[in-house]
Amino acid sequence: MKRFDQINVIPFIDIMLVLLAIVLTTATFISQGQIDVSLPVAESATSIEASQEKSLVISIDVKNHIYLAEKKVTLKALSATLKQLDKQTPIIFRVDKQVVFNQFVQIIDLLKVNKLKKFSIVTVEK
């Protein structure tokens, strides 16, 4: 009987590299915003982290759908949620550049009515 002295690890390394590639590819999709929003360009853009202290993210996509923390909501539901928030809650506002301006104004108005003045509008640096 032939003695078995070594193990070929090349197939194992190949499988691990494929798994690593899959994990890295899906991790980039997970870390970015789930809602497809083409942000407007501004020269004074600064980076805002969505992970700020309990910040709330409001997004409007190109089809004028409103999302609150990545869940689709109506304007009435958004208004009800904003009424319950602490006045110091930081709000991050992501709006597609092709959104109807009226939709943008309605949400800014909701923020003002509820005295939520700590909000940021996300843009892309020029």
N, C-alpha and C positions, 0 to 999 in steps of 0.2 A: 504494500500500500504506500502511495506517495504521501509524503508529509506536507502539510499546508503551513508554510512559513510566513506568508505575507498576504495583505489584503489590498486590492486595487481600489483606491479611493477616488479615482478620476470620475466615475459616474456619479458618485455622491456629490462631488464638487460641482459638477454640471447641474444637477438638480437644485442645489442650494443657490447657485447663481440665477437660475430661472425664477425661483421663489423670491429672491431678493429683488429682481427686476419687477416682478408683479407687485410686491409690497410697496416699493418706491413709486411706481406709477399710480397706484390707487391712493397712496398717502397724499400726493399732490392734489388729487381731486377732492379729497376729504378736507384738507386744510383750507382750501379756498372757499369763497361763498358759494352756496348751492344755487342761488338764484342768478340767472344770467342777466347781468346789468352792465350795459356799456356806459361807463361813467363819463361825465363831461370833462373837458380838459381845462385846466386853469394854471396860470403861472405861479400862483401863491399856494399851490397844493402842498399839504403837509401830511405825513403818514399818521393815520389814526388806527390804533389797534382795537379790533372788535372785542378783545378780551379785557377791556378796561373794567374797573370795578363795577360789576353788575350793570353794565350798560345794556340798553335795549336797542336792537337794530330794526329799523323800519326801512323796507325796500319797496320800490315801484319798478316793475319790469317794463319792457317795451310795449306790452299789451295793456298797460295801465292797471295791472293787478297789484293790489297792495299786500305786502307780506309783513307780518310782525313776528320777529324771531324765526324766520323761514317758514312760517305757517300762513297760508293764504287767508286773509280776513276781509270783511267789508268795512266801509268807512264808519258805519255805526258801531261795529264791534271794536274797531280801533279807538273810537271816541270813548267807549265805555272803559276800555283798558287804561287809556291815558288818564281818565278821571281818578282811577284808583292808585296811580303812581305817586311816589314821594316827589316833591317839587325839585329835589336835588339829583334825581336820577339822570345820569348822562344818557343821551339818546344819539345814536349814530344813524344818519339819514342817507341811504343809498338810492339814487334816482337815475334811471336810464336817461341818456341825453336826448332821446326822442319822445319822452313823455310829454303829454299835453300840459302846458304850464298851469292850467286851472287845477289839475290834480295836485300838483306841487303846492300851490297856494292853499288849497283846502287843508292839506295836512299841516302846513306851517300855521294856519289859522287855528287848527285844533290844538297845536302845541301852545300857542299864545293864550287861547281861551282857558286852558288848564294850567296856565302859569308855569309851563315847563320851558325854562329859558336856557338850560344847559344842553344844547344840542349842536352837533357838528354835521356838516354836509360833506360827504366824501367826493373828492374829485381826483383826477389823474394829473400828475405833473406834466407840464408841457415840455 
